[in-house]
């Protein structure tokens, strides 16, 4: 199994556990998941807020790709 595939499995294992799901929910609230990251008149603050959002999106992307692979193949990568 390739390293990236192993990493995706780890993301899924971590964030689908009870504790991981709670952490992910907290990150959603803190990282502009469903809100704008724009800070009026402050490009640096906007960049900072968008950086937080980018980390959360990366987590979701890693989990989604793994979930989609399992759905298509019926087994882990």
C-alpha positions in Angstrom: 0.0 0.0 0.0 1.3 3.4 -0.9 2.2 5.9 1.8 -0.5 8.4 0.7 -3.1 5.6 0.8 -2.0 4.7 4.4 -2.2 8.4 5.4 -5.7 8.7 4.0 -6.7 5.6 6.0 -5.2 7.2 9.1 -7.2 10.5 8.5 -10.4 8.4 8.3 -9.6 6.4 11.4 -8.8 9.5 13.4 -11.7 11.7 12.4 -14.4 9.0 12.3 -13.8 7.9 15.9 -16.0 9.4 18.6 -13.3 11.7 19.9 -12.2 12.6 16.3 -15.7 13.5 15.3 -16.0 15.9 18.2 -12.6 17.5 17.4 -13.7 17.8 13.7 -16.9 19.5 14.9 -14.9 22.0 17.0 -12.6 22.7 14.0 -15.6 23.3 11.8 -16.8 26.0 14.3 -13.4 27.6 14.5 -12.1 27.5 11.0 -14.7 29.3 8.8 -16.2 26.1 7.4 -19.6 27.6 6.7 -18.8 31.3 7.1 -16.8 33.8 5.2 -13.1 34.1 6.0 -13.1 37.7 4.7 -12.1 40.4 7.2 -13.1 43.8 5.8 -10.2 46.1 5.3 -7.5 43.7 6.6 -5.9 41.5 3.9 -3.6 39.9 6.5 -6.4 38.8 8.8 -8.3 37.5 5.8 -5.3 35.4 4.8 -4.9 34.1 8.3 -8.6 33.1 8.5 -8.4 31.5 5.0 -5.4 29.5 6.2 -7.4 28.0 9.0 -10.1 27.1 6.5 -7.6 25.5 4.2 -6.5 23.1 6.9 -10.0 22.0 7.5 -10.7 21.6 3.8 -7.5 19.4 3.5 -8.8 17.1 6.3 -12.2 16.8 4.6 -10.5 16.1 1.2 -8.3 13.4 2.7 -11.3 11.8 4.3 -13.6 12.1 1.3 -11.1 10.6 -1.2 -10.6 7.6 1.1 -14.4 7.2 1.6 -15.0 7.5 -2.1 -12.3 4.8 -2.9 -13.9 2.4 -0.3 -17.3 3.1 -1.8 -16.2 2.3 -5.4 -14.1 -0.7 -4.6 -15.8 -2.1 -1.5 -12.5 -2.4 0.3 -9.6 -0.2 1.6 -7.1 1.1 -0.9 
